[in-house]
């Protein structure tokens, strides 16, 4: 009798453990976490503005990020979290730089290294083509990153590369990636595939990596664009919608319209963190 009782007790423990494990797995598969994303553009000593911060402002931000206990995460970490193959720290944050300015490399990269942070560097293909071909490079005031510099960045641990379109960062003939008046859906999809696909090809040639993240020019997006981009293999899309997004394990669509906080040079670091914590 004692052996039977012991056997039954062991079986009950095993069943309990299996049920608990299944519950934890199910719970984790629905786990959600807030992901604040900071959006920077130019970093200049000479001036500040809505889309320009000074190196001193940038360092104040980075210092505050570390002191507040945030951990800068990569796109791969976020995607793995969504896919259920990885975890995120309790206070993740993403840092992004749009447009591919050389001054991001000149001023921001050393500060990222100093504070142990990482960022996404979203490049515009035509601008990098122009700088590379003109030979007028490495000027923080106006140069964009060359393809060589972009390739070098992609193999470091500080700045990964994102797609910001090849030549759709314009107000005309379309506003960003917006569909033009009287443009058919088929024509629109082809235009997106041609332009964004062109930059994908160039990036792969120079980095050896398949880019999985795109920043919408001016934050303009559409459902058809989203569908097209996911079919092209993109996993994350950054908008310019102000705020903090909640991402959920097992829900890849929670990465398709990611909000960001534009870091204007017109306000101080405390205002930045008020926006991060305002949700």
Secondary structure, DSSP 8 states (H G I E B T S, - for coil): -HHHHHHHHHHHHHHHHHHHHHHHHHHHHT-EEEEEEEEE-EE-SS--BTTEE-HHHHHHHHHHHHHTT-EE--HHHHHHHHHTS----TTEEEEEEEE-BHHIIIIIHHHHHHHT--EEEEE-HHHHHHHHHH-----TTT-B--HHHHHHHHTSSSEEEEE--SS--SSSSSSTT---TT--HHHHHHHHHHHHHHHHHHHHHHHSS---EEE-GGG---HHHHHHHHHTT--EEEEEEES-EEEETT-GGGGSSEEEEE--TTS-HHHHHHHHH--
